[in-house]
């Protein structure tokens, strides 16, 4: 099915561990982004990419790395997990046609760092 | 102050009631989006607005660009409408497809 696939859905990490959250889309969207969602706050942009080979920082990039080697994949890496990174993470992709922009979100990854 | 403010934060209604969720923003925008997040966590795009009004089924979204305000209305509400409704804007100042989100409105519709 077309859409954005995020894995894993749930993850528990120990402080200091590293891991990669996977995000893949099959809609040939150029723009992809990662957000985190915390209680009492709106979704906040971590990193984004406007196309393969191009990435940039969002509002809250510290502690996270991204790469975009293909149009389809946009993994998010936690270098050394900290309890402050406990959150729900969403990947999204978007298209732009004649000034109209549509978004598709993944189902989210609930990450707990202990 | 957040660039995007939603009200109310929480809303409880009885089935059949007319519901309004408000969104105010402080920046010039190219578009405003309304999203729905169900209890399972998935986020679905409901509307994209740059002017006027849009309707889809029982959902109506309006925007007033001059007043920097948008509303999402749900007519004849139903328990399945229970979800978090999120307003997000694409600012004219930021590049590409970046969105700035409100905190969301938790809607609970009781039978």
gemmi code that builds the backbone of each chain (N, CA, C; Angstrom):
import gemmi

chains = {
    "A": [
        ("UNK", (0.843, -1.189, 0.000), (0.000, 0.000, 0.000), (0.875, 1.233, 0.000)),
        ("UNK", (0.477, 2.222, -0.801), (1.229, 3.453, -0.862), (1.138, 4.174, 0.475)),
        ("UNK", (2.221, 4.836, 0.836), (2.193, 5.590, 2.067), (3.566, 5.705, 2.669)),
        ("UNK", (3.592, 6.083, 3.946), (4.836, 6.226, 4.697), (4.903, 5.106, 5.727)),
        ("UNK", (5.980, 4.357, 5.681), (6.162, 3.229, 6.598), (7.259, 3.554, 7.592)),
        ("UNK", (6.901, 3.497, 8.867), (7.853, 3.747, 9.940), (8.061, 2.478, 10.723)),
        ("UNK", (9.313, 2.214, 11.043), (9.621, 1.097, 11.940), (10.757, 1.475, 12.880)),
        ("UNK", (10.769, 0.960, 14.109), (9.728, 0.127, 14.707), (8.570, 0.984, 15.213)),
        ("UNK", (7.505, 0.367, 15.698), (6.391, 1.103, 16.296), (6.682, 1.445, 17.754)),
        ("UNK", (7.404, 0.589, 18.420), (7.758, 0.801, 19.822), (9.228, 0.439, 20.015)),
        ("UNK", (9.894, 1.159, 20.911), (11.289, 0.854, 21.206), (11.619, 1.359, 22.596)),
        ("UNK", (12.348, 0.534, 23.351), (12.889, 0.956, 24.643), (14.410, 0.888, 24.536)),
        ("UNK", (15.050, 1.979, 24.882), (16.514, 2.060, 24.842), (17.049, 2.397, 26.220)),
        ("UNK", (18.274, 1.985, 26.446), (18.974, 2.429, 27.645), (19.763, 3.688, 27.300)),
        ("UNK", (19.934, 4.530, 28.306), (20.712, 5.759, 28.102), (22.070, 5.420, 27.515)),
        ("UNK", (22.434, 6.154, 26.457), (23.721, 5.940, 25.824), (23.683, 5.030, 24.608)),
        ("UNK", (22.617, 4.264, 24.467), (22.513, 3.389, 23.299), (22.206, 4.216, 22.056)),
        ("UNK", (22.535, 3.657, 20.908), (22.189, 4.304, 19.645), (21.184, 3.437, 18.892)),
        ("UNK", (20.432, 4.071, 18.037), (19.514, 3.312, 17.199), (19.082, 4.162, 16.013)),
        ("UNK", (18.484, 3.488, 15.042), (17.975, 4.158, 13.853), (16.493, 3.891, 13.700)),
        ("UNK", (15.732, 4.971, 13.542), (14.316, 4.870, 13.213), (14.197, 4.926, 11.690)),
        ("UNK", (13.511, 3.937, 11.147), (13.416, 3.856, 9.698), (12.151, 4.549, 9.193)),
        ("UNK", (12.273, 5.175, 8.032), (11.127, 5.794, 7.370), (11.279, 5.586, 5.866)),
        ("UNK", (10.243, 5.054, 5.252), (10.267, 4.828, 3.810), (8.935, 5.234, 3.208)),
        ("UNK", (8.999, 5.852, 2.029), (7.777, 6.214, 1.308), (7.898, 5.782, -0.147)),
        ("UNK", (6.774, 5.399, -0.716), (6.764, 4.897, -2.081), (5.933, 5.775, -2.999)),
        ("UNK", (5.830, 7.059, -2.663), (5.003, 7.974, -3.451), (5.857, 8.945, -4.268)),
        ("UNK", (7.169, 8.740, -4.232), (8.104, 9.591, -4.970), (8.045, 11.051, -4.517)),
        ("UNK", (7.740, 11.239, -3.217), (7.714, 12.594, -2.679), (9.131, 13.102, -2.466)),
        ("UNK", (9.357, 14.354, -2.818), (10.684, 14.930, -2.646), (10.961, 15.312, -1.200)),
        ("UNK", (9.952, 15.855, -0.527), (10.150, 16.416, 0.811), (9.815, 15.372, 1.863)),
        ("UNK", (10.746, 15.149, 2.792), (10.501, 14.268, 3.926), (10.975, 14.953, 5.195)),
        ("UNK", (10.352, 14.598, 6.294), (10.672, 15.276, 7.547), (10.436, 14.352, 8.735)),
        ("UNK", (11.130, 14.660, 9.824), (10.944, 13.970, 11.092), (10.481, 14.957, 12.141)),
        ("UNK", (9.474, 14.534, 12.919), (8.942, 15.340, 14.012), (8.946, 14.512, 15.292)),
        ("UNK", (8.996, 15.222, 16.413), (8.739, 14.563, 17.674), (7.523, 15.211, 18.323)),
        ("UNK", (6.762, 14.404, 19.031), (5.542, 14.880, 19.668), (5.629, 14.605, 21.160)),
        ("UNK", (5.564, 15.660, 21.940), (5.656, 15.553, 23.395), (4.397, 16.123, 24.023)),
        ("UNK", (4.011, 15.608, 25.194), (2.779, 16.084, 25.844), (2.805, 17.590, 26.051)),
        ("UNK", (1.693, 18.253, 25.723), (1.576, 19.687, 25.933), (2.296, 20.543, 24.910)),
        ("UNK", (2.864, 19.889, 23.892), (3.570, 20.633, 22.853), (3.107, 20.144, 21.493)),
        ("UNK", (3.150, 21.046, 20.534), (2.857, 20.612, 19.172), (4.004, 19.798, 18.608)),
        ("UNK", (3.769, 19.173, 17.490), (4.844, 18.462, 16.812), (5.969, 19.435, 16.500)),
        ("UNK", (7.195, 19.003, 16.725), (8.347, 19.863, 16.471), (9.262, 19.202, 15.451)),
        ("UNK", (9.744, 20.013, 14.533), (10.545, 19.516, 13.432), (11.973, 19.231, 13.892)),
        ("UNK", (12.447, 18.014, 13.606), (13.808, 17.629, 13.988), (14.761, 17.891, 12.825)),
        ("UNK", (14.523, 17.212, 11.726), (15.298, 17.380, 10.504), (14.361, 17.227, 9.318)),
        ("UNK", (14.786, 17.772, 8.183), (13.997, 17.596, 6.987), (14.909, 17.479, 5.778)),
        ("UNK", (14.309, 17.038, 4.680), (15.064, 16.861, 3.439), (14.188, 17.278, 2.266)),
        ("UNK", (14.751, 18.063, 1.373), (13.986, 18.511, 0.199), (14.283, 17.644, -1.026)),
        ("UNK", (15.127, 16.642, -0.839), (15.408, 15.726, -1.936), (16.602, 14.865, -1.587)),
        ("UNK", (16.834, 13.851, -2.389), (17.962, 12.947, -2.147), (19.264, 13.729, -2.099)),
        ("UNK", (20.049, 13.454, -1.069), (21.339, 14.101, -0.896), (21.301, 15.438, -0.185)),
        ("UNK", (20.104, 15.914, 0.170), (19.956, 17.230, 0.795), (19.191, 17.081, 2.102)),
        ("UNK", (19.813, 17.492, 3.202), (19.128, 17.487, 4.497), (19.405, 18.806, 5.201)),
        ("UNK", (18.546, 19.132, 6.148), (18.733, 20.364, 6.911), (18.101, 20.201, 8.283)),
        ("UNK", (18.543, 21.070, 9.208), (18.066, 20.986, 10.576), (16.739, 21.703, 10.731)),
        ("UNK", (15.942, 21.158, 11.669), (14.707, 21.815, 12.049), (14.877, 22.552, 13.365)),
        ("UNK", (13.808, 22.533, 14.172), (13.818, 23.266, 15.444), (14.662, 22.585, 16.512)),
        ("UNK", (14.624, 21.242, 16.554), (15.218, 20.493, 17.665), (16.140, 19.397, 17.141)),
        ("UNK", (17.248, 19.755, 16.477), (18.078, 18.735, 15.821), (19.106, 18.052, 16.711)),
        ("UNK", (19.385, 18.636, 17.892), (20.497, 18.124, 18.694), (20.255, 16.695, 19.155)),
        ("UNK", (21.271, 15.856, 18.951), (21.191, 14.459, 19.352), (20.686, 13.533, 18.263)),
        ("UNK", (20.385, 14.091, 17.097), (19.832, 13.313, 15.983), (20.631, 13.581, 14.705)),
        ("UNK", (20.777, 12.529, 13.915), (21.359, 12.661, 12.579), (20.414, 12.075, 11.554)),
        ("UNK", (20.484, 12.603, 10.344), (19.701, 12.040, 9.255), (20.572, 11.949, 8.007)),
        ("UNK", (20.103, 11.158, 7.054), (20.722, 11.094, 5.734), (19.622, 10.801, 4.728)),
        ("UNK", (19.859, 11.160, 3.486), (18.848, 10.902, 2.443), (19.594, 10.454, 1.190)),
        ("UNK", (19.939, 9.175, 1.162), (20.691, 8.647, 0.027), (19.762, 8.313, -1.140)),
        ("UNK", (18.492, 8.067, -0.863), (17.511, 7.795, -1.914), (16.269, 8.633, -1.671)),
        ("UNK", (15.448, 8.775, -2.681), (14.184, 9.501, -2.519), (13.273, 8.797, -1.522)),
        ("UNK", (13.349, 7.463, -1.491), (12.402, 6.675, -0.704), (12.678, 6.677, 0.793)),
        ("UNK", (13.937, 6.726, 1.195), (14.283, 6.455, 2.593), (14.842, 7.681, 3.300)),
        ("UNK", (14.445, 7.833, 4.552), (14.912, 8.974, 5.351), (15.049, 8.510, 6.807)),
        ("UNK", (16.125, 7.812, 7.133), (16.291, 7.295, 8.494), (16.726, 8.379, 9.472)),
        ("UNK", (16.300, 8.213, 10.712), (16.662, 9.130, 11.799), (17.518, 8.360, 12.796)),
        ("UNK", (18.716, 8.865, 13.068), (19.626, 8.181, 13.987), (19.747, 8.930, 15.298)),
        ("UNK", (19.591, 8.181, 16.378), (19.883, 8.702, 17.703), (21.293, 8.240, 18.047)),
        ("UNK", (22.171, 9.176, 18.278), (23.585, 8.854, 18.420), (23.901, 8.266, 19.790)),
        ("UNK", (23.355, 8.856, 20.840), (23.564, 8.413, 22.211), (22.306, 8.787, 22.977)),
        ("UNK", (21.388, 7.850, 23.091), (20.050, 8.156, 23.588), (20.084, 8.728, 25.005)),
        ("UNK", (19.198, 9.706, 25.219), (19.047, 10.343, 26.526), (17.576, 10.301, 26.923)),
        ("UNK", (17.266, 10.295, 28.227), (15.856, 10.284, 28.648), (15.038, 11.411, 28.038)),
        ("UNK", (15.680, 12.555, 27.741), (14.950, 13.677, 27.127), (14.464, 13.367, 25.714)),
        ("UNK", (14.967, 12.283, 25.139), (14.529, 11.884, 23.802), (13.350, 10.915, 23.836)),
        ("UNK", (12.860, 10.614, 25.027), (11.620, 9.857, 25.145), (10.501, 10.679, 24.521)),
        ("UNK", (9.852, 10.108, 23.519), (8.874, 10.872, 22.758), (8.209, 9.944, 21.756)),
        ("UNK", (7.255, 10.502, 21.024), (6.684, 9.803, 19.873), (7.207, 10.507, 18.629)),
        ("UNK", (7.751, 9.733, 17.724), (8.382, 10.283, 16.531), (7.532, 9.977, 15.303)),
        ("UNK", (7.366, 11.001, 14.474), (6.608, 10.847, 13.239), (7.469, 11.259, 12.058)),
        ("UNK", (7.396, 10.438, 11.032), (7.995, 10.767, 9.757), (6.874, 11.208, 8.823)),
        ("UNK", (7.148, 12.164, 7.962), (6.137, 12.616, 7.007), (6.805, 12.874, 5.666)),
        ("UNK", (6.034, 12.688, 4.621), (6.496, 13.087, 3.296), (5.445, 13.987, 2.671)),
        ("UNK", (5.870, 14.801, 1.740), (4.908, 15.713, 1.123), (5.254, 15.955, -0.332)),
        ("UNK", (4.211, 16.319, -1.059), (4.357, 16.672, -2.458), (3.873, 18.096, -2.642)),
        ("UNK", (4.308, 18.702, -3.725), (3.857, 20.052, -4.043), (3.437, 20.074, -5.501)),
        ("UNK", (2.180, 20.437, -5.735), (1.666, 20.505, -7.093), (0.898, 21.809, -7.271)),
        ("UNK", (1.378, 22.650, -8.158), (0.706, 23.936, -8.449), (0.428, 24.706, -7.160)),
        ("UNK", (1.426, 24.730, -6.274), (1.291, 25.483, -5.042), (0.528, 24.775, -3.946)),
        ("UNK", (-0.074, 23.648, -4.251), (-0.776, 22.888, -3.224), (0.183, 21.839, -2.666)),
        ("UNK", (0.216, 21.746, -1.339), (1.124, 20.797, -0.684), (0.301, 19.817, 0.127)),
        ("UNK", (0.514, 18.537, -0.104), (-0.185, 17.497, 0.650), (0.799, 16.695, 1.477)),
        ("UNK", (0.373, 16.263, 2.645), (1.243, 15.558, 3.582), (0.715, 14.167, 3.874)),
        ("UNK", (1.651, 13.219, 4.011), (1.319, 11.877, 4.475), (2.237, 11.559, 5.639)),
        ("UNK", (1.627, 11.130, 6.745), (2.397, 10.836, 7.953), (2.516, 9.332, 8.150)),
        ("UNK", (3.645, 8.925, 8.721), (3.778, 7.560, 9.186), (2.963, 7.354, 10.452)),
        ("UNK", (2.908, 6.122, 10.916), (2.069, 5.773, 12.064), (2.739, 6.053, 13.400)),
        ("UNK", (3.986, 6.472, 13.371), (4.654, 6.872, 14.599), (5.497, 5.781, 15.232)),
        ("UNK", (6.518, 6.216, 15.954), (7.373, 5.324, 16.759), (7.383, 5.870, 18.175)),
        ("UNK", (6.943, 5.046, 19.109), (6.958, 5.450, 20.523), (8.260, 4.972, 21.142)),
        ("UNK", (9.121, 5.934, 21.492), (10.452, 5.631, 22.015), (10.527, 6.004, 23.492)),
        ("UNK", (11.018, 5.055, 24.274), (11.257, 5.305, 25.696), (12.728, 5.078, 25.968)),
        ("UNK", (13.368, 6.080, 26.580), (14.779, 5.950, 26.955), (14.850, 5.901, 28.481)),
        ("UNK", (15.418, 4.807, 28.985), (15.462, 4.627, 30.448), (16.892, 4.756, 30.961)),
    ],
    "B": [
        ("UNK", (5.352, 33.204, 23.044), (4.041, 32.907, 22.477), (4.233, 32.035, 21.247)),
        ("UNK", (3.460, 30.915, 21.171), (3.554, 30.067, 20.003), (3.046, 30.783, 18.770)),
        ("UNK", (3.620, 30.396, 17.613), (3.150, 30.973, 16.365), (1.743, 30.487, 16.020)),
        ("UNK", (1.384, 29.306, 16.519), (0.068, 28.730, 16.242), (-0.596, 28.377, 17.572)),
        ("UNK", (-1.751, 28.973, 17.813), (-2.482, 28.749, 19.061), (-3.836, 28.129, 18.743)),
        ("UNK", (-4.152, 27.054, 19.461), (-5.443, 26.416, 19.284), (-6.276, 26.557, 20.540)),
        ("UNK", (-7.590, 26.616, 20.345), (-8.502, 26.604, 21.490), (-9.797, 25.906, 21.104)),
        ("UNK", (-10.420, 25.203, 22.050), (-9.873, 24.915, 23.370), (-8.831, 23.805, 23.317)),
        ("UNK", (-8.156, 23.567, 24.426), (-7.197, 22.455, 24.491), (-7.931, 21.125, 24.598)),
        ("UNK", (-9.027, 21.144, 25.352), (-9.836, 19.945, 25.533), (-11.293, 20.303, 25.329)),
        ("UNK", (-12.036, 19.399, 24.723), (-13.442, 19.647, 24.429), (-14.208, 18.340, 24.564)),
        ("UNK", (-15.251, 18.373, 25.378), (-16.117, 17.204, 25.534), (-17.515, 17.586, 25.055)),
        ("UNK", (-18.086, 16.744, 24.221), (-19.400, 17.025, 23.645), (-20.271, 15.782, 23.711)),
        ("UNK", (-21.568, 16.014, 23.598), (-22.517, 14.919, 23.474), (-22.755, 14.631, 21.998)),
        ("UNK", (-22.978, 13.378, 21.705), (-23.254, 12.981, 20.328), (-24.341, 13.870, 19.729)),
        ("UNK", (-24.098, 14.340, 18.522), (-25.064, 15.172, 17.825), (-24.777, 16.658, 17.916)),
        ("UNK", (-23.928, 17.063, 18.839), (-23.636, 18.483, 19.010), (-22.776, 19.019, 17.858)),
        ("UNK", (-22.902, 20.335, 17.651), (-22.073, 21.060, 16.688), (-20.805, 21.504, 17.418)),
        ("UNK", (-19.662, 21.224, 16.812), (-18.376, 21.470, 17.487), (-17.564, 22.467, 16.675)),
        ("UNK", (-16.897, 23.367, 17.384), (-15.982, 24.314, 16.744), (-14.637, 24.286, 17.461)),
        ("UNK", (-13.585, 24.169, 16.680), (-12.210, 24.253, 17.180), (-11.551, 25.423, 16.457)),
        ("UNK", (-10.860, 26.245, 17.228), (-10.285, 27.471, 16.675), (-8.765, 27.410, 16.598)),
        ("UNK", (-8.228, 28.132, 15.615), (-6.785, 28.199, 15.415), (-6.418, 29.624, 15.032)),
        ("UNK", (-5.505, 30.209, 15.780), (-4.990, 31.535, 15.458), (-3.492, 31.438, 15.226)),
        ("UNK", (-2.994, 32.235, 14.316), (-1.575, 32.196, 13.998), (-1.040, 33.606, 13.858)),
        ("UNK", (0.271, 33.740, 13.988), (0.842, 35.085, 14.074), (1.763, 35.425, 12.913)),
        ("UNK", (1.923, 34.518, 11.973), (2.837, 34.763, 10.856), (2.066, 34.787, 9.554)),
        ("UNK", (2.682, 35.367, 8.522), (2.100, 35.268, 7.198), (2.222, 33.845, 6.704)),
        ("UNK", (1.133, 33.331, 6.156), (1.160, 31.922, 5.772), (0.862, 31.758, 4.289)),
        ("UNK", (1.346, 30.646, 3.748), (0.964, 30.269, 2.392), (-0.203, 29.282, 2.423)),
        ("UNK", (-0.343, 28.550, 3.531), (-1.476, 27.631, 3.668), (-1.617, 27.200, 5.109)),
        ("UNK", (-2.810, 26.736, 5.457), (-3.085, 26.197, 6.788), (-3.664, 24.801, 6.612)),
        ("UNK", (-3.226, 23.907, 7.473), (-3.671, 22.511, 7.399), (-4.383, 22.126, 8.686)),
        ("UNK", (-5.427, 21.335, 8.554), (-6.064, 20.684, 9.698), (-5.779, 19.183, 9.594)),
        ("UNK", (-5.329, 18.637, 10.724), (-4.959, 17.223, 10.801), (-5.758, 16.567, 11.915)),
        ("UNK", (-5.921, 15.262, 11.798), (-6.631, 14.490, 12.812), (-5.713, 13.373, 13.290)),
        ("UNK", (-5.604, 13.248, 14.607), (-4.780, 12.177, 15.186), (-5.668, 11.314, 16.057)),
        ("UNK", (-5.810, 10.052, 15.642), (-6.663, 9.136, 16.372), (-5.937, 8.541, 17.567)),
        ("UNK", (-6.702, 7.955, 18.492), (-6.088, 7.379, 19.694), (-4.955, 6.405, 19.392)),
        ("UNK", (-4.995, 5.734, 18.261), (-3.909, 4.834, 17.904), (-2.641, 5.563, 17.519)),
        ("UNK", (-2.738, 6.869, 17.295), (-1.561, 7.686, 17.054), (-1.376, 8.168, 15.638)),
        ("UNK", (-2.009, 7.513, 14.646), (-1.794, 7.913, 13.264), (-2.342, 9.299, 12.984)),
        ("UNK", (-1.677, 10.026, 12.101), (-2.079, 11.395, 11.759), (-2.563, 11.411, 10.317)),
        ("UNK", (-3.733, 12.011, 10.129), (-4.346, 12.077, 8.805), (-4.603, 13.534, 8.451)),
        ("UNK", (-4.306, 13.896, 7.236), (-4.564, 15.255, 6.777), (-6.041, 15.396, 6.416)),
        ("UNK", (-6.710, 16.423, 6.984), (-8.124, 16.640, 6.705), (-8.325, 17.704, 5.634)),
        ("UNK", (-7.717, 18.857, 5.829), (-7.911, 19.983, 4.922), (-6.617, 20.751, 4.735)),
        ("UNK", (-6.486, 21.345, 3.563), (-5.515, 22.386, 3.324), (-6.277, 23.605, 2.828)),
        ("UNK", (-6.013, 24.751, 3.476), (-6.748, 25.974, 3.154), (-5.776, 27.106, 2.879)),
        ("UNK", (-6.053, 27.881, 1.872), (-5.340, 29.146, 1.708), (-6.316, 30.315, 1.690)),
        ("UNK", (-7.599, 30.020, 1.533), (-8.630, 31.053, 1.603), (-9.980, 30.374, 1.710)),
        ("UNK", (-10.973, 31.145, 2.214), (-12.351, 30.697, 2.138), (-12.714, 29.536, 3.025)),
        ("UNK", (-13.352, 28.555, 2.437), (-14.021, 27.501, 3.187), (-13.938, 26.203, 2.403)),
        ("UNK", (-13.801, 25.083, 3.135), (-13.864, 23.771, 2.502), (-14.748, 22.857, 3.332)),
        ("UNK", (-15.400, 21.919, 2.659), (-16.318, 21.009, 3.336), (-16.039, 19.589, 2.870)),
        ("UNK", (-16.019, 18.669, 3.848), (-15.878, 17.259, 3.514), (-16.742, 16.479, 4.481)),
        ("UNK", (-17.876, 16.010, 3.960), (-18.797, 15.293, 4.833), (-19.323, 16.207, 5.921)),
        ("UNK", (-19.130, 15.796, 7.177), (-19.618, 16.604, 8.307), (-18.587, 17.619, 8.791)),
        ("UNK", (-17.454, 17.664, 8.145), (-16.389, 18.578, 8.546), (-16.354, 19.795, 7.631)),
        ("UNK", (-16.220, 20.961, 8.268), (-16.118, 22.222, 7.537), (-14.938, 22.991, 8.099)),
        ("UNK", (-14.092, 23.510, 7.223), (-12.957, 24.325, 7.664), (-13.051, 25.679, 6.995)),
        ("UNK", (-12.813, 26.720, 7.780), (-12.833, 28.085, 7.256), (-11.547, 28.790, 7.639)),
        ("UNK", (-11.200, 29.790, 6.865), (-10.018, 30.581, 7.185), (-10.275, 32.040, 6.847)),
        ("UNK", (-9.812, 32.929, 7.733), (-9.860, 34.371, 7.498), (-8.429, 34.859, 7.511)),
        ("UNK", (-7.886, 35.115, 6.329), (-6.474, 35.471, 6.217), (-6.186, 36.813, 6.906)),
        ("UNK", (-7.102, 37.771, 6.757), (-6.875, 39.094, 7.352), (-6.796, 39.003, 8.879)),
        ("UNK", (-7.655, 38.171, 9.473), (-7.681, 38.031, 10.935), (-6.731, 36.949, 11.416)),
        ("UNK", (-6.090, 36.219, 10.512), (-5.150, 35.146, 10.870), (-5.848, 34.138, 11.791)),
        ("UNK", (-6.959, 33.637, 11.320), (-7.767, 32.750, 12.141), (-8.444, 31.704, 11.257)),
        ("UNK", (-8.507, 30.490, 11.787), (-9.199, 29.404, 11.103), (-10.056, 28.649, 12.104)),
        ("UNK", (-11.142, 28.085, 11.629), (-11.992, 27.250, 12.462), (-12.267, 25.926, 11.768)),
        ("UNK", (-12.368, 24.894, 12.592), (-12.792, 23.573, 12.118), (-14.117, 23.263, 12.807)),
        ("UNK", (-15.130, 22.993, 12.015), (-16.449, 22.675, 12.552), (-16.781, 21.219, 12.251)),
        ("UNK", (-17.439, 20.597, 13.212), (-17.961, 19.248, 13.006), (-19.458, 19.296, 13.287)),
        ("UNK", (-20.234, 18.963, 12.289), (-21.690, 18.941, 12.476), (-22.127, 17.534, 12.865)),
        ("UNK", (-23.200, 17.456, 13.649), (-23.764, 16.170, 14.072), (-22.653, 15.236, 14.560)),
        ("UNK", (-21.940, 15.670, 15.585), (-20.768, 14.928, 16.061), (-21.131, 13.511, 16.499)),
        ("UNK", (-20.129, 12.639, 16.380), (-20.306, 11.219, 16.663), (-19.106, 10.749, 17.485)),
        ("UNK", (-19.300, 9.725, 18.331), (-18.158, 9.244, 19.116), (-16.923, 8.910, 18.280)),
        ("UNK", (-17.101, 8.503, 17.032), (-15.933, 8.183, 16.211), (-15.143, 9.425, 15.819)),
        ("UNK", (-15.712, 10.611, 16.071), (-14.961, 11.851, 15.827), (-13.958, 12.134, 16.945)),
        ("UNK", (-14.009, 11.371, 18.020), (-13.096, 11.571, 19.144), (-11.662, 11.374, 18.668)),
        ("UNK", (-10.871, 12.411, 18.837), (-9.496, 12.411, 18.324), (-8.847, 13.720, 18.756)),
        ("UNK", (-7.578, 13.841, 18.438), (-6.895, 15.128, 18.596), (-6.884, 15.813, 17.240)),
        ("UNK", (-7.311, 17.061, 17.213), (-7.343, 17.847, 15.974), (-6.224, 18.878, 16.044)),
        ("UNK", (-5.409, 18.899, 15.006), (-4.195, 19.700, 15.007), (-4.241, 20.690, 13.856)),
        ("UNK", (-3.929, 21.928, 14.176), (-3.809, 22.984, 13.176), (-2.314, 23.177, 12.877)),
        ("UNK", (-1.972, 23.337, 11.624), (-0.570, 23.552, 11.258), (-0.523, 24.559, 10.117)),
        ("UNK", (0.516, 25.400, 10.118), (0.636, 26.409, 9.074), (1.943, 26.264, 8.341)),
        ("UNK", (1.897, 26.618, 7.068), (3.114, 26.758, 6.276), (3.390, 28.253, 6.174)),
        ("UNK", (4.481, 28.664, 6.801), (4.806, 30.083, 6.842), (5.390, 30.544, 5.516)),
        ("UNK", (5.103, 31.786, 5.158), (5.702, 32.360, 3.955), (7.201, 32.581, 4.152)),
        ("UNK", (7.629, 32.728, 5.435), (9.035, 33.056, 5.700), (9.942, 31.836, 5.651)),
        ("UNK", (9.409, 30.651, 5.948), (10.248, 29.459, 5.972), (10.178, 28.751, 4.636)),
        ("UNK", (11.173, 27.904, 4.418), (11.317, 27.330, 3.086), (10.433, 26.117, 2.884)),
        ("UNK", (10.132, 25.873, 1.643), (9.531, 24.629, 1.208), (8.277, 24.234, 1.937)),
        ("UNK", (8.256, 23.016, 2.450), (7.039, 22.431, 2.989), (7.033, 22.362, 4.507)),
        ("UNK", (7.854, 23.168, 5.184), (7.904, 23.101, 6.638), (6.597, 23.553, 7.253)),
        ("UNK", (6.164, 22.817, 8.264), (4.943, 23.129, 8.988), (5.271, 23.538, 10.418)),
        ("UNK", (4.474, 24.462, 10.953), (4.495, 24.787, 12.376), (3.147, 24.382, 12.934)),
        ("UNK", (3.169, 23.636, 14.044), (1.964, 23.000, 14.552), (1.442, 23.682, 15.813)),
        ("UNK", (0.125, 23.679, 15.958), (-0.480, 23.979, 17.242), (-0.371, 22.769, 18.157)),
        ("UNK", (-0.752, 22.968, 19.421), (-0.635, 21.890, 20.399), (-1.710, 20.827, 20.248)),
        ("UNK", (-2.733, 21.147, 19.505), (-3.804, 20.169, 19.315), (-4.967, 20.391, 20.254)),
        ("UNK", (-6.137, 19.950, 19.838), (-7.354, 19.987, 20.649), (-7.856, 18.561, 20.806)),
        ("UNK", (-7.934, 18.107, 22.061), (-8.447, 16.769, 22.341), (-9.970, 16.835, 22.379)),
        ("UNK", (-10.608, 16.172, 21.424), (-12.075, 16.134, 21.361), (-12.569, 14.765, 21.804)),
        ("UNK", (-13.494, 14.773, 22.730), (-14.168, 13.549, 23.166), (-15.660, 13.735, 22.947)),
        ("UNK", (-16.242, 12.834, 22.162), (-17.681, 12.870, 21.920), (-18.312, 11.672, 22.613)),
        ("UNK", (-19.173, 11.950, 23.562), (-19.829, 10.882, 24.330), (-21.156, 10.485, 23.695)),
        ("UNK", (-21.461, 9.181, 23.762), (-22.740, 8.717, 23.162), (-23.935, 9.163, 24.000)),
    ],
}
model = gemmi.Model(1)
for chain_id, residues in chains.items():
    chain = gemmi.Chain(chain_id)
    for i, (resn, *xyz) in enumerate(residues, 1):
        res = gemmi.Residue()
        res.name, res.seqid = resn, gemmi.SeqId(i, " ")
        for name, pos in zip(("N", "CA", "C"), xyz):
            atom = gemmi.Atom()
            atom.name, atom.element = name, gemmi.Element(name[0])
            atom.pos, atom.b_iso = gemmi.Position(*pos), 0.0
            res.add_atom(atom)
        chain.add_residue(res)
    model.add_chain(chain)
structure = gemmi.Structure()
structure.add_model(model)
structure.setup_entities()
